[in-house]
């Protein structure tokens, strides 16, 4: 029986806070059996994960997939380097963009798409502290405006 749709396994919530997202890519990931079984249990962490391009191949480093509970000697190493599967033209574009300066590849989320594990990979630029503070202030101001508009519609005011 084949699954349909998209089931999110893990998200990197800090990525959008620490980086400005310039472009996103969907990549497959080469896994071993016990990794897939562990992911089906919903266990993974993208916290320290990042991707690199080495010799024309894209590798995901720092991704933590805990060992499968029912696995034996066939279990995998939790933080091993995993290969990402992209089209050649996408890899060539990423090589050019990451080499031109201060841009990095960060995984945003990991999910099952029609039974296959996919990674949403972002080409990102690191934010400075003042950029983070400006974004936080802007979001707070927008929240206050929508809250006040909601009060006015309901006929309540301070």
Backbone bond lengths (Angstrom), bond angles and torsions (degrees), N, CA, C in turn:
res aa  C-N    CA-C-N  psi(-1)  N-CA   C-N-CA  omega(-1)  CA-C   N-CA-C  phi
1 X - - - 1.446 - - 1.532 108.91 -
2 X 1.310 116.25 124.39 1.454 121.30 -175.99 1.525 110.72 -95.77
3 X 1.321 115.52 135.80 1.464 120.29 177.95 1.518 110.03 -76.85
4 X 1.305 117.03 147.25 1.463 121.70 174.66 1.519 108.76 -118.25
5 X 1.311 115.73 152.52 1.455 119.93 176.48 1.511 112.99 91.36
6 X 1.336 113.99 -161.93 1.466 121.28 -173.58 1.525 109.29 -127.94
7 X 1.331 116.05 122.63 1.468 121.68 178.61 1.526 108.10 -117.91
8 X 1.314 116.85 113.77 1.460 121.48 -176.44 1.525 109.90 -75.15
9 X 1.331 115.55 132.01 1.460 121.87 179.04 1.523 109.76 -96.69
10 X 1.342 116.21 -49.79 1.462 120.97 -176.92 1.528 109.42 -151.08
11 X 1.331 115.91 149.62 1.464 120.98 175.30 1.521 109.28 -128.49
12 X 1.309 115.50 152.33 1.455 122.31 177.36 1.527 106.67 -103.68
13 X 1.323 116.45 88.95 1.461 121.52 -172.48 1.522 112.41 -69.79
14 X 1.327 117.74 -29.60 1.461 120.65 -178.66 1.533 112.54 -76.98
15 X 1.334 117.48 -16.74 1.464 120.32 -175.66 1.526 111.56 -60.99
16 X 1.316 118.00 -44.24 1.474 120.27 -179.18 1.520 111.14 -70.68
17 X 1.323 117.57 -21.64 1.468 121.20 176.98 1.534 110.90 -80.81
18 X 1.317 117.38 -40.75 1.459 121.64 -175.22 1.520 114.25 -88.49
19 X 1.345 117.73 -15.91 1.454 121.05 -175.56 1.522 111.37 -132.93
20 X 1.326 115.71 151.96 1.454 122.03 168.61 1.523 106.08 -92.86
21 X 1.328 116.93 120.66 1.458 121.40 -175.97 1.531 108.52 -83.09
22 X 1.336 116.34 121.96 1.456 121.58 -178.79 1.524 112.13 -97.42
23 X 1.324 117.67 -37.64 1.455 122.02 -177.16 1.529 108.37 -158.77
24 X 1.339 117.02 152.07 1.462 119.70 178.24 1.522 110.31 -125.26
25 X 1.327 115.16 150.80 1.459 123.09 179.18 1.520 108.33 -134.02
26 X 1.327 116.16 149.29 1.465 121.20 172.47 1.522 107.16 -104.11
27 X 1.317 116.56 124.82 1.457 121.21 -177.77 1.518 109.92 -126.60
28 X 1.317 115.24 143.68 1.459 120.41 170.48 1.520 107.57 -79.26
29 X 1.312 116.68 168.87 1.462 119.93 -178.92 1.526 108.71 -138.95
30 X 1.325 116.21 135.22 1.467 121.45 -179.74 1.527 108.59 -84.84
31 X 1.333 116.33 116.99 1.468 122.31 -176.34 1.521 110.42 -126.88
32 X 1.327 115.08 163.63 1.465 120.39 171.48 1.528 107.89 -101.26
33 X 1.324 117.01 167.66 1.462 122.14 -171.79 1.515 115.57 -55.82
34 X 1.335 117.54 -45.26 1.465 118.84 -176.89 1.529 111.46 -69.26
35 X 1.330 117.37 -25.38 1.473 119.72 176.53 1.523 110.28 -67.57
36 X 1.316 116.71 -42.68 1.461 120.79 179.37 1.529 110.03 -63.85
37 X 1.329 116.81 -41.66 1.465 120.05 179.41 1.526 111.12 -63.84
38 X 1.323 117.00 -38.99 1.453 121.00 177.87 1.530 110.44 -67.17
39 X 1.334 117.26 -38.29 1.467 121.19 177.83 1.526 111.49 -66.90
40 X 1.323 117.20 -35.25 1.472 119.75 178.01 1.525 111.11 -64.08
41 X 1.339 116.82 -25.34 1.466 120.84 174.69 1.524 110.93 -80.30
42 X 1.321 117.56 -2.59 1.456 122.13 177.13 1.513 114.23 82.89
43 X 1.325 117.02 24.59 1.460 120.25 -176.18 1.522 110.40 -107.79
44 X 1.330 116.47 115.24 1.470 122.74 174.44 1.521 107.91 -171.67
45 X 1.318 115.80 154.21 1.462 120.76 178.04 1.525 109.80 -137.51
46 X 1.330 115.48 124.17 1.459 122.20 179.94 1.525 111.99 -100.25
47 X 1.326 117.89 12.03 1.457 121.78 -170.53 1.527 113.39 -57.04
48 X 1.308 119.06 -51.09 1.464 121.35 -176.84 1.520 112.58 -102.69
49 X 1.322 117.35 13.37 1.458 120.48 -172.90 1.532 112.27 -78.91
50 X 1.338 114.77 147.59 1.461 122.22 173.94 1.524 107.12 -155.06
51 X 1.319 116.43 164.75 1.464 120.26 -179.04 1.523 109.58 -119.35
52 X 1.324 115.09 148.71 1.461 121.27 176.86 1.525 109.07 -131.01
53 X 1.325 115.55 156.06 1.461 121.15 175.87 1.521 106.94 -109.44
54 X 1.335 116.72 114.39 1.462 122.55 179.89 1.520 109.13 -125.96
55 X 1.319 116.88 123.28 1.466 122.64 176.83 1.527 112.73 52.29
56 X 1.318 116.90 42.40 1.459 120.73 176.93 1.512 115.10 76.05
57 X 1.328 117.86 13.19 1.461 122.17 177.01 1.526 108.61 -127.00
58 X 1.325 116.35 147.27 1.465 121.10 -179.45 1.528 108.02 -102.08
59 X 1.338 116.04 128.33 1.460 122.38 -177.83 1.515 110.27 -120.08
60 X 1.329 116.18 137.57 1.460 122.45 177.04 1.522 108.12 -99.37
61 X 1.315 116.08 120.77 1.467 121.72 -176.28 1.541 109.43 -116.67
62 X 1.317 115.99 149.16 1.462 120.90 175.15 1.515 114.80 81.40
63 X 1.325 118.63 0.46 1.465 121.66 177.40 1.521 108.58 -73.69
64 X 1.326 116.59 130.07 1.462 120.68 -178.87 1.522 109.81 -106.74
65 X 1.327 115.75 113.59 1.464 122.49 171.38 1.521 105.86 -116.87
66 X 1.337 118.22 109.60 1.472 119.62 -175.97 1.523 111.83 -63.05
67 X 1.322 115.01 157.30 1.461 120.04 179.51 1.524 109.96 -60.96
68 X 1.330 114.87 146.59 1.463 121.51 178.32 1.521 108.90 -71.86
69 X 1.322 117.03 130.67 1.462 122.34 -174.97 1.511 114.59 -59.68
70 X 1.344 117.09 -37.22 1.461 120.50 -177.49 1.525 111.87 -95.84
71 X 1.331 117.34 7.24 1.465 120.44 -179.97 1.518 111.07 -76.81
72 X 1.309 115.69 156.52 1.469 120.56 179.62 1.523 107.83 -113.18
73 X 1.299 117.63 -134.79 1.452 121.67 179.65 1.527 111.77 -64.83
74 X 1.338 117.87 -13.39 1.467 121.77 -179.83 1.519 112.73 -81.80
75 X 1.336 117.81 -0.24 1.463 120.44 -177.98 1.525 111.48 -61.26
76 X 1.322 115.29 157.11 1.458 122.83 -177.12 1.525 111.22 -96.83
77 X 1.326 116.66 165.97 1.470 122.00 172.98 1.532 107.42 -79.83
78 X 1.331 118.88 128.96 1.470 121.08 -173.53 1.530 115.27 -60.15
79 X 1.321 119.32 -35.79 1.464 120.66 -175.95 1.530 113.57 -113.59
80 X 1.312 116.83 32.08 1.464 118.61 -177.96 1.529 110.81 -70.41
81 X 1.323 116.09 160.03 1.458 121.85 177.42 1.525 108.41 -78.38
82 X 1.345 116.06 131.60 1.462 120.30 -176.56 1.522 110.44 -119.56
83 X 1.308 116.19 142.56 1.458 121.88 -177.68 1.528 110.50 -83.44
84 X 1.332 116.09 133.60 1.459 121.25 174.95 1.516 109.09 -96.98
85 X 1.320 115.82 142.50 1.461 121.80 -175.43 1.526 109.47 -106.24
86 X 1.336 115.26 111.02 1.462 122.34 179.45 1.524 108.95 -132.41
87 X 1.327 116.20 162.27 1.454 120.33 174.77 1.529 109.26 -71.24
88 X 1.317 116.51 152.39 1.465 121.67 -177.87 1.531 111.91 -56.90
89 X 1.331 117.57 -42.40 1.476 119.57 -178.74 1.532 111.06 -65.14
90 X 1.330 117.61 -33.51 1.464 120.67 176.76 1.526 110.41 -68.38
91 X 1.329 116.95 -42.17 1.467 120.90 178.96 1.523 110.30 -63.48
92 X 1.344 117.37 -43.19 1.462 120.79 179.19 1.523 111.09 -62.15
93 X 1.334 117.07 -40.33 1.468 120.49 177.75 1.529 110.51 -64.74
94 X 1.333 117.04 -40.72 1.471 120.68 179.33 1.521 111.53 -65.52
95 X 1.329 117.01 -39.08 1.464 120.64 178.79 1.524 109.19 -59.15
96 X 1.336 116.54 -47.87 1.464 120.30 -179.76 1.515 112.70 -62.37
97 X 1.315 116.97 -43.09 1.467 120.44 -176.20 1.525 112.73 -72.42
98 X 1.339 117.71 -37.06 1.463 118.87 -179.32 1.524 111.34 -76.34
99 X 1.321 117.40 -28.37 1.462 119.67 179.62 1.518 112.14 -76.62
100 X 1.338 117.94 -29.23 1.465 119.34 -175.39 1.525 112.51 -68.71
101 X 1.316 117.59 -12.58 1.456 118.63 169.73 1.507 115.81 132.56
102 X 1.299 114.93 146.88 1.476 129.74 178.41 1.530 115.70 23.02
103 X 1.319 117.28 42.95 1.453 121.83 169.52 1.521 107.53 -122.87
104 X 1.324 115.42 145.88 1.456 120.10 -175.73 1.524 110.12 -135.63
105 X 1.310 116.17 166.36 1.458 122.07 177.75 1.527 108.68 -107.23
106 X 1.334 115.87 121.40 1.454 121.92 -175.91 1.529 108.89 -126.77
107 X 1.337 118.75 130.83 1.464 119.26 175.18 1.526 110.32 -76.11
108 X 1.331 116.41 131.35 1.461 121.20 178.79 1.525 111.78 -93.25
109 X 1.331 116.57 -40.01 1.460 119.73 179.71 1.521 110.09 -155.72
110 X 1.318 114.15 162.29 1.459 122.23 176.89 1.518 105.96 -130.26
111 X 1.339 116.54 133.72 1.456 119.52 -174.56 1.518 110.71 -153.28
112 X 1.344 114.74 163.39 1.460 121.51 172.24 1.517 107.33 -92.83
113 X 1.325 117.02 129.08 1.455 122.38 175.18 1.526 107.09 -124.38
114 X 1.310 116.51 108.95 1.469 122.90 -176.34 1.524 111.74 53.12
115 X 1.321 116.70 42.31 1.454 122.05 175.59 1.517 115.22 86.23
116 X 1.326 118.21 -5.42 1.463 121.75 -179.98 1.530 109.58 -108.52
117 X 1.329 116.90 142.53 1.462 120.97 -179.57 1.524 108.76 -81.39
118 X 1.323 115.84 128.14 1.462 122.77 178.81 1.520 109.47 -124.28
119 X 1.334 115.34 154.74 1.462 121.96 176.52 1.514 107.53 -123.20
120 X 1.331 116.71 129.57 1.464 120.55 173.00 1.524 106.66 -88.01
121 X 1.312 115.48 111.39 1.456 123.16 -174.34 1.517 108.95 -105.18
122 X 1.328 117.35 134.63 1.464 121.25 -178.25 1.522 110.41 -116.31
123 X 1.320 115.00 136.98 1.456 121.16 167.97 1.521 104.49 -85.66
124 X 1.325 117.41 118.88 1.458 120.80 -169.61 1.516 111.88 -135.08
125 X 1.325 113.82 159.48 1.457 121.65 177.17 1.526 106.68 -122.77
126 X 1.319 117.31 132.17 1.459 121.39 -177.29 1.526 112.57 -63.63
127 X 1.328 115.85 139.54 1.467 120.98 177.96 1.516 109.86 -90.99
128 X 1.316 115.74 146.87 1.459 121.62 172.05 1.534 108.02 -82.91
129 X 1.315 117.27 166.13 1.469 120.73 -179.18 1.524 111.96 -60.17
130 X 1.348 117.18 -39.62 1.461 118.58 -178.34 1.525 111.43 -68.60
131 X 1.349 118.33 -30.28 1.465 121.04 175.28 1.520 110.27 -64.90
132 X 1.334 116.05 -41.53 1.464 120.30 179.50 1.528 110.56 -63.55
133 X 1.335 116.36 -41.94 1.471 120.02 179.48 1.526 111.14 -65.92
134 X 1.339 117.25 -39.42 1.467 120.45 178.43 1.524 111.01 -63.78
135 X 1.330 116.94 -42.96 1.468 120.28 178.28 1.519 111.06 -62.32
136 X 1.324 116.68 -42.44 1.457 120.93 179.34 1.531 110.93 -63.22
137 X 1.329 117.08 -43.35 1.467 121.35 179.15 1.529 110.50 -64.65
138 X 1.320 117.66 -40.99 1.466 121.52 179.85 1.522 110.56 -64.09
139 X 1.332 117.19 -44.41 1.466 120.22 179.34 1.527 111.31 -64.51
140 X 1.335 116.81 -39.51 1.467 120.42 178.03 1.522 110.31 -62.91
141 X 1.328 117.62 -43.87 1.465 121.56 179.56 1.529 110.93 -63.02
142 X 1.339 116.95 -42.89 1.472 119.89 178.12 1.519 111.39 -62.92
143 X 1.325 116.56 -39.41 1.458 120.89 179.38 1.525 110.54 -63.83
144 X 1.333 116.73 -42.58 1.471 120.74 178.97 1.527 111.13 -63.29
145 X 1.321 116.79 -41.10 1.468 120.65 -179.83 1.517 110.46 -63.44
146 X 1.335 117.74 -47.22 1.467 119.52 -179.51 1.530 111.13 -66.17
147 X 1.317 117.16 -35.06 1.466 120.78 177.68 1.523 110.50 -64.69
148 X 1.332 116.56 -43.28 1.471 120.87 -179.73 1.526 110.54 -67.81
149 X 1.313 117.71 -40.07 1.468 120.49 177.15 1.522 110.46 -62.92
150 X 1.319 116.93 -39.23 1.459 120.89 177.57 1.523 111.55 -63.39
151 X 1.334 116.34 -38.99 1.471 119.89 177.60 1.524 111.20 -65.21
152 X 1.315 116.54 -41.00 1.473 120.17 -178.68 1.516 111.03 -65.90
153 X 1.324 116.96 -38.77 1.475 120.72 178.71 1.514 109.54 -64.09
154 X 1.305 118.06 -38.73 1.468 121.57 -179.32 1.524 112.16 -79.19
155 X 1.329 117.91 -8.02 1.456 121.22 178.62 1.511 113.42 86.01
156 X 1.302 117.58 12.09 1.451 120.80 178.43 1.511 108.38 -103.24
157 X 1.292 116.97 138.07 1.457 120.47 171.97 1.500 107.79 -142.82
158 X 1.295 116.17 162.86 1.460 119.68 -175.08 1.456 112.22 -71.89
